[in-house]
Amino acid sequence: MAKLTESMTNVLEEDSMEQDIESPVTIHQPKLPKQAREDLPKNISKECAKRKIQRYVRKDGKCNVHHGNVRETYRYLTDIFTTLVDLKWRFNLLIFVMVYTVTWLFFGMIWWLIAYMRGDMDHIGDSTWTPCVSNLNGFVSAFLFSIETETTIGYGYRVITDKCPEGIILLLVQSVLGSIVNAFMVGCMFVKISQPKKRAETLVFSTNAVISMRDGKLCLMFRVGDLRNSHIVEASIRAKLIKSKQTKEGEFIPLNQTDINVGYYTGDDRLFLVSPLIISHEINQQSPFWEISKAQLPKEELEIVVILEGMVEATGMTCQARSSYITSEILWGYRFTPVLTLEDGFYEVDYNSFHETYETNTPVYSAKELAEMASRAELPLTWSVSSKLDQHAELETEEEEKNQEDQNERNGDVANLENESKV
């Protein structure tokens, strides 16, 4: 068993070394028996195990962040309107009912106290006695009168009389406070009903992002679409890379946010979202994916958060839809299947193929390595030109030297002839 463990360890090490070399060939690990898998060292099994990446933003757009140890909870009460709007529907409806019920009970109690202190309860049925509120004979009738007053129903059976100044003052106070409560609670419910969160659910993002070549450049792409016929006005798209980093000074920054350019400088980030669009990010020197290759991508712990914003055409309210992609959802060497076809007089979008992709021929190298390869491919041309110039200069130098030697030889021969003639 020890020999089997050593042999399997060597096989795994060789596979990991082969995977580090960027090649389009996929190396499949051999299937091991259960006993052999249990006898493998723990460090190898941990390395081979797939690491789970915790999402920062879920696929449905909700942020996976919980705020704990918030001591200054009074700040929620200072912004009570937003707090009520942000509550879930069941709590919002409960508060809505409780606020009206409490105010009705509160003012009903005051109406009953006024009638009790004036002695109206002792003169029930006495035609010579003028009560504060006619036909008020107990707490239940006082509660019903409070409801009629605040909701301005006015059945006409219980009526306040002019012989009760304290009742007149209470009637004014309840009318004003009732109007404030109505405006606050109805406004809260209206804002909650008209929130564009549900509109964001009809804005869809592709399940996966892809990396492939486009116009000779390596690009990261994902697709967005709008399911409704009413369009999103002034739609814009932006993307963030969520990845922890460590600065040069040794400071660790968890979940650092880096902008991913999806056409900010060219205006391509402003969308006319009538049909599904493919958003492209060119991987260049400013891109955080500049040095990431196909083999290195699964080892990265990163997340891409995409944010689509715009105004709802029907209501004019701002709408925001979010989604995210982790490394396992980024497909290297794929493209999106076309969904737009031309029919008789109109264009038709097939949303059944919205998330589909197909494989395409894409280099497995990073954008940096591709740029270096391109620069190396151009270097031999430069070397040949320079070498030819150098060779031409050397030939000219050699010819000059030969001419100089020939001239010297000729001068020597002439001098010898003169000496012989003199002799």
C-alpha positions as CSV (number, residue, x, y, z in Angstrom):
1,M,0.0,0.0,0.0
2,A,2.9,2.4,0.7
3,K,4.3,1.7,-2.8
4,L,0.8,2.4,-4.3
5,T,0.6,5.6,-2.3
6,E,4.1,6.7,-3.5
7,S,3.3,5.8,-7.1
8,M,0.0,7.7,-7.1
9,T,1.7,10.7,-5.4
10,N,4.2,10.7,-8.3
11,V,1.4,10.5,-10.8
12,L,-0.4,13.5,-9.2
13,E,2.8,15.5,-9.1
14,E,3.5,14.8,-12.7
15,D,-0.1,15.8,-13.6
16,S,0.2,19.1,-11.7
17,M,3.5,19.8,-13.4
18,E,2.0,19.2,-16.8
19,Q,-1.0,21.4,-15.9
20,D,1.3,24.2,-15.0
21,I,2.6,24.1,-18.6
22,E,0.0,26.0,-20.6
23,S,-1.1,23.6,-23.3
24,P,-4.5,23.0,-24.9
25,V,-4.4,19.3,-24.0
26,T,-6.5,18.5,-21.0
27,I,-4.9,16.0,-18.5
28,H,-7.5,13.8,-16.9
29,Q,-6.5,12.3,-13.5
30,P,-6.9,8.5,-13.2
31,K,-9.8,7.2,-11.2
32,L,-8.5,5.6,-7.9
33,P,-10.0,2.9,-5.8
34,K,-11.7,4.0,-2.6
35,Q,-9.0,2.4,-0.4
36,A,-6.3,4.2,-2.5
37,R,-8.0,7.5,-2.2
38,E,-8.3,7.1,1.6
39,D,-4.6,6.3,1.9
40,L,-3.5,9.4,0.0
41,P,-1.8,12.1,2.0
42,K,-4.1,14.7,3.4
43,N,-2.2,17.6,1.8
44,I,-2.6,16.1,-1.7
45,S,-6.3,15.5,-1.2
46,K,-6.8,19.1,0.0
47,E,-4.9,20.5,-2.9
48,C,-7.0,18.4,-5.3
49,A,-10.2,19.3,-3.7
50,K,-12.2,22.1,-5.3
51,R,-12.0,25.3,-3.4
52,K,-15.3,26.9,-2.6
53,I,-15.4,30.6,-3.3
54,Q,-17.7,32.7,-1.1
55,R,-19.8,35.1,-3.2
56,Y,-19.9,38.8,-2.5
57,V,-23.0,39.3,-4.7
58,R,-25.3,36.4,-5.4
59,K,-26.6,35.6,-8.9
60,D,-30.0,37.2,-8.1
61,G,-28.2,40.5,-7.3
62,K,-28.5,40.4,-3.5
63,C,-25.4,41.3,-1.6
64,N,-24.1,38.5,0.6
65,V,-23.1,40.8,3.5
66,H,-24.5,40.9,7.0
67,H,-24.0,44.0,9.2
68,G,-23.2,42.9,12.8
69,N,-22.4,44.7,16.1
70,V,-24.2,47.9,15.0
71,R,-24.4,49.9,18.2
72,E,-25.8,53.1,16.9
73,T,-29.2,51.7,16.2
74,Y,-30.9,55.0,16.9
75,R,-29.8,56.1,13.4
76,Y,-32.5,53.7,12.0
77,L,-35.1,55.7,13.9
78,T,-33.9,59.0,12.6
79,D,-34.5,57.7,9.1
80,I,-37.8,56.0,10.0
81,F,-39.3,56.3,6.5
82,T,-36.5,54.4,4.8
83,T,-36.5,51.9,7.6
84,L,-40.1,51.1,7.1
85,V,-39.7,50.9,3.3
86,D,-36.8,48.5,3.6
87,L,-38.8,46.2,5.9
88,K,-40.2,43.0,4.6
89,W,-43.9,43.0,3.5
90,R,-45.2,41.0,6.5
91,F,-43.6,43.4,9.0
92,N,-44.6,46.4,7.0
93,L,-48.3,45.3,6.9
94,L,-48.1,44.5,10.6
95,I,-46.8,48.0,11.4
96,F,-49.4,49.5,9.1
97,V,-52.3,47.9,11.0
98,M,-50.8,48.5,14.4
99,V,-50.3,52.2,13.8
100,Y,-53.9,52.8,12.9
101,T,-55.2,50.5,15.7
102,V,-53.1,52.2,18.3
103,T,-54.2,55.7,17.3
104,W,-57.8,54.7,17.2
105,L,-57.5,53.1,20.7
106,F,-55.6,56.1,22.1
107,F,-58.0,58.7,21.0
108,G,-61.0,56.4,21.8
109,M,-59.6,56.2,25.4
110,I,-59.4,60.0,25.6
111,W,-63.0,60.5,24.3
112,W,-64.2,58.0,26.9
113,L,-62.2,59.9,29.7
114,I,-63.7,63.2,28.7
115,A,-67.2,61.7,28.8
116,Y,-66.5,60.0,32.1
117,M,-65.1,63.1,33.8
118,R,-67.9,65.3,32.6
119,G,-70.5,62.9,34.0
120,D,-72.0,61.9,30.6
121,M,-72.0,58.2,31.7
122,D,-74.3,59.1,34.7
123,H,-76.8,60.9,32.5
124,I,-77.4,58.3,29.8
125,G,-81.0,58.6,28.5
126,D,-81.5,62.0,30.2
127,S,-82.9,64.3,27.6
128,T,-82.2,67.4,29.6
129,W,-78.4,66.7,29.8
130,T,-76.2,67.8,26.9
131,P,-73.3,65.4,26.6
132,C,-69.9,66.1,24.9
133,V,-70.6,63.4,22.3
134,S,-74.2,62.3,21.8
135,N,-75.0,58.6,21.9
136,L,-71.6,57.8,23.6
137,N,-72.4,55.3,26.4
138,G,-69.2,53.4,26.9
139,F,-65.7,52.6,25.7
140,V,-66.8,50.7,22.7
141,S,-68.9,53.6,21.4
142,A,-66.0,56.0,22.1
143,F,-63.7,53.7,20.1
144,L,-66.1,53.7,17.2
145,F,-66.4,57.5,17.4
146,S,-62.6,57.7,17.3
147,I,-62.6,55.6,14.1
148,E,-65.3,57.7,12.5
149,T,-63.5,60.9,13.3
150,E,-60.0,59.9,12.1
151,T,-61.3,58.2,8.9
152,T,-63.9,60.9,8.3
153,I,-66.6,58.3,7.8
154,G,-69.3,60.2,9.7
155,Y,-72.3,57.8,10.1
156,G,-74.3,60.6,11.8
157,Y,-75.3,58.6,14.9
158,R,-72.5,59.9,17.3
159,V,-72.0,63.6,17.0
160,I,-70.0,66.1,19.0
161,T,-71.9,69.0,20.6
162,D,-70.9,72.6,20.9
163,K,-71.1,72.5,24.8
164,C,-67.8,70.6,25.0
165,P,-64.7,72.9,24.4
166,E,-62.3,70.1,25.4
167,G,-63.9,67.8,22.9
168,I,-63.6,70.4,20.1
169,I,-59.9,70.7,20.9
170,L,-59.4,67.0,20.8
171,L,-61.3,66.8,17.6
172,L,-58.9,69.2,16.0
173,V,-55.9,67.4,17.3
174,Q,-57.1,64.0,16.1
175,S,-58.0,65.4,12.7
176,V,-54.5,66.8,12.2
177,L,-52.6,63.8,13.6
178,G,-54.9,61.5,11.6
179,S,-54.0,63.3,8.4
180,I,-50.3,63.0,9.3
181,V,-50.6,59.3,10.0
182,N,-52.5,58.7,6.7
183,A,-49.9,60.7,4.7
184,F,-47.0,58.8,6.3
185,M,-48.3,55.3,6.1
186,V,-50.0,55.6,2.7
187,G,-46.8,57.2,1.3
188,C,-44.7,54.4,2.8
189,M,-47.0,51.8,1.2
190,F,-47.0,53.6,-2.1
191,V,-43.2,53.8,-2.3
192,K,-42.8,50.2,-1.3
193,I,-45.3,49.1,-3.9
194,S,-43.7,51.2,-6.7
195,Q,-40.2,50.2,-5.9
196,P,-38.3,49.1,-9.1
197,K,-36.8,46.0,-7.5
198,K,-39.3,43.8,-9.3
199,R,-38.5,45.6,-12.5
200,A,-34.9,44.5,-12.1
201,E,-36.0,40.9,-12.1
202,T,-36.9,41.2,-15.8
203,L,-33.3,42.3,-16.5
204,V,-31.3,39.1,-17.1
205,F,-27.6,38.3,-17.2
206,S,-26.0,35.3,-18.8
207,T,-25.2,32.4,-16.5
208,N,-21.6,32.4,-17.6
209,A,-19.0,34.9,-18.7
210,V,-16.6,33.9,-21.6
211,I,-13.1,34.7,-22.7
212,S,-12.3,34.6,-26.4
213,M,-10.7,36.5,-29.2
214,R,-12.5,39.5,-30.7
215,D,-11.0,41.7,-33.4
216,G,-7.6,40.1,-32.7
217,K,-7.7,40.9,-29.0
218,L,-8.4,38.7,-26.0
219,C,-11.7,39.9,-24.4
220,L,-13.9,39.0,-21.4
221,M,-17.6,39.0,-22.3
222,F,-21.0,38.5,-20.8
223,R,-24.5,39.1,-22.1
224,V,-27.4,41.2,-20.7
225,G,-31.0,41.4,-21.9
226,D,-34.4,43.0,-21.1
227,L,-37.5,40.7,-21.1
228,R,-40.0,43.6,-21.2
229,N,-41.2,45.6,-24.1
230,S,-41.0,48.8,-22.0
231,H,-37.4,49.8,-22.3
232,I,-34.8,51.0,-19.7
233,V,-34.0,54.6,-20.4
234,E,-30.4,55.8,-20.1
235,A,-29.1,52.3,-19.4
236,S,-25.5,52.0,-18.4
237,I,-23.3,49.0,-17.4
238,R,-20.3,48.8,-15.2
239,A,-18.2,46.0,-13.7
240,K,-16.1,45.5,-10.6
241,L,-13.5,42.9,-9.8
242,I,-13.7,41.7,-6.2
243,K,-10.4,40.2,-5.1
244,S,-8.3,40.4,-1.9
245,K,-4.9,42.0,-2.2
246,Q,-1.8,42.9,-0.2
247,T,-0.1,46.2,-0.7
248,K,3.6,46.8,-1.0
249,E,3.6,47.9,2.6
250,G,2.1,44.6,3.8
251,E,-1.4,45.8,4.3
252,F,-4.0,43.2,3.6
253,I,-7.2,44.6,1.9
254,P,-10.0,42.0,1.9
255,L,-12.5,42.2,-1.0
256,N,-10.7,45.0,-2.8
257,Q,-12.8,46.5,-5.6
258,T,-11.2,47.2,-9.0
259,D,-12.9,48.8,-11.9
260,I,-13.2,46.7,-15.1
261,N,-13.4,48.9,-18.2
262,V,-16.4,47.9,-20.3
263,G,-16.3,50.9,-22.6
264,Y,-16.3,53.9,-20.3
265,Y,-13.9,56.0,-22.5
266,T,-15.5,55.0,-25.8
267,G,-19.2,55.3,-24.6
268,D,-19.9,51.6,-25.1
269,D,-21.0,51.4,-21.4
270,R,-24.2,53.4,-22.3
271,L,-26.6,50.9,-23.7
272,F,-29.6,50.9,-26.0
273,L,-31.1,47.8,-24.4
274,V,-33.8,46.9,-26.9
275,S,-32.3,43.4,-27.7
276,P,-29.7,41.4,-25.8
277,L,-26.3,42.8,-25.9
278,I,-22.8,41.3,-25.4
279,I,-20.7,43.5,-23.1
280,S,-17.0,43.2,-23.9
281,H,-13.9,44.0,-21.8
282,E,-10.7,44.2,-23.7
283,I,-7.8,42.5,-21.7
284,N,-5.0,45.0,-22.1
285,Q,-2.2,46.3,-19.8
286,Q,-4.7,48.2,-17.7
287,S,-6.9,45.1,-17.2
288,P,-6.6,43.0,-14.0
289,F,-6.7,39.9,-16.3
290,W,-3.5,41.0,-18.1
291,E,-1.4,38.2,-16.7
292,I,-4.0,35.5,-16.2
293,S,-3.9,32.5,-18.6
294,K,-6.3,29.6,-19.0
295,A,-4.3,27.4,-16.7
296,Q,-4.1,30.1,-14.0
297,L,-7.7,31.2,-14.1
298,P,-9.1,28.3,-12.0
299,K,-6.5,29.0,-9.3
300,E,-7.6,32.6,-8.9
301,E,-10.0,33.6,-6.1
302,L,-11.9,36.4,-7.7
303,E,-15.4,37.6,-8.5
304,I,-16.8,39.9,-11.2
305,V,-19.8,42.0,-10.1
306,V,-21.7,43.5,-13.0
307,I,-24.2,46.4,-12.4
308,L,-26.9,47.5,-14.8
309,E,-28.6,50.8,-14.1
310,G,-31.3,52.9,-15.8
311,M,-34.6,54.5,-15.5
312,V,-37.9,52.7,-15.8
313,E,-39.7,54.1,-18.8
314,A,-43.2,53.7,-17.2
315,T,-42.5,55.3,-13.8
316,G,-39.2,57.3,-14.3
317,M,-37.7,55.7,-11.2
318,T,-34.1,54.5,-11.2
319,C,-33.6,50.7,-11.4
320,Q,-30.5,48.7,-10.7
321,A,-29.9,45.0,-11.5
322,R,-26.8,43.1,-10.3
323,S,-25.2,39.8,-10.9
324,S,-21.8,38.2,-10.4
325,Y,-19.4,35.6,-11.9
326,I,-16.8,33.6,-10.0
327,T,-13.9,31.7,-11.6
328,S,-15.9,28.5,-12.2
329,E,-18.5,30.5,-14.2
330,I,-15.9,32.1,-16.6
331,L,-15.5,29.9,-19.6
332,W,-12.2,30.2,-21.5
333,G,-12.4,29.7,-25.3
334,Y,-16.2,30.1,-25.7
335,R,-18.6,32.5,-27.4
336,F,-22.3,33.2,-27.0
337,T,-24.8,31.7,-29.4
338,P,-26.6,34.4,-31.5
339,V,-30.2,35.0,-30.4
340,L,-31.3,37.6,-32.8
341,T,-32.9,36.6,-36.2
342,L,-34.6,38.6,-38.9
343,E,-38.2,37.6,-39.5
344,D,-40.8,39.0,-41.9
345,G,-40.8,42.7,-41.0
346,F,-39.3,42.4,-37.5
347,Y,-36.4,41.1,-35.4
348,E,-37.1,38.2,-33.1
349,V,-35.1,37.3,-30.0
350,D,-34.9,33.7,-28.9
351,Y,-34.3,33.7,-25.2
352,N,-34.0,29.9,-25.1
353,S,-30.5,30.4,-26.4
354,F,-29.7,33.4,-24.2
355,H,-27.4,31.5,-21.9
356,E,-26.0,29.1,-24.5
357,T,-22.3,29.2,-25.6
358,Y,-20.2,27.3,-28.1
359,E,-16.5,26.5,-28.1
360,T,-14.1,28.5,-30.3
361,N,-10.4,28.4,-31.1
362,T,-8.8,30.6,-28.5
363,P,-5.1,30.7,-27.3
364,V,-4.5,29.3,-23.8
365,Y,-1.9,32.0,-23.1
366,S,-2.5,35.2,-21.2
367,A,-2.8,38.6,-23.0
368,K,0.6,39.6,-21.7
369,E,2.2,36.4,-23.2
370,L,0.3,36.9,-26.5
371,A,1.7,40.5,-26.7
372,E,5.2,39.2,-26.0
373,M,4.9,36.6,-28.7
374,A,3.6,39.2,-31.2
375,S,6.6,41.5,-30.3
376,R,9.0,38.5,-30.7
377,A,7.5,37.7,-34.1
378,E,8.4,41.2,-35.3
379,L,12.0,41.2,-33.9
380,P,13.6,39.0,-36.6
381,L,12.6,41.5,-39.3
382,T,14.4,44.3,-37.4
383,W,17.4,42.1,-36.9
384,S,17.6,41.2,-40.6
385,V,17.5,44.9,-41.6
386,S,20.1,45.9,-39.1
387,S,22.3,42.9,-40.0
388,K,22.1,43.8,-43.7
389,L,23.1,47.4,-42.9
390,D,26.0,46.2,-40.9
391,Q,27.1,43.8,-43.6
392,H,26.8,46.5,-46.2
393,A,29.0,48.8,-44.0
394,E,31.5,46.0,-43.5
395,L,31.7,45.3,-47.3
396,E,32.3,49.0,-47.9
397,T,35.0,49.1,-45.3
398,E,36.7,46.0,-46.8
399,E,36.5,47.5,-50.3
400,E,38.1,50.7,-49.1
401,E,40.9,48.7,-47.4
402,K,41.5,46.7,-50.5
403,N,41.6,49.8,-52.6
404,Q,44.1,51.4,-50.2
405,E,46.3,48.3,-50.3
406,D,46.2,48.2,-54.1
407,Q,47.1,51.9,-54.3
408,N,50.0,51.4,-51.8
409,E,51.3,48.4,-53.9
410,R,51.2,50.5,-57.0
411,N,53.0,53.4,-55.3
412,G,55.7,50.9,-54.2
413,D,56.1,49.5,-57.7
414,V,56.5,53.0,-59.2
415,A,59.2,53.8,-56.5
416,N,61.1,50.6,-57.4
417,L,61.1,51.4,-61.1
418,E,62.5,54.9,-60.4
419,N,65.3,53.5,-58.3
420,E,66.2,51.0,-61.0
421,S,66.3,53.7,-63.7
422,K,68.6,55.8,-61.5
423,V,71.1,52.9,-61.1
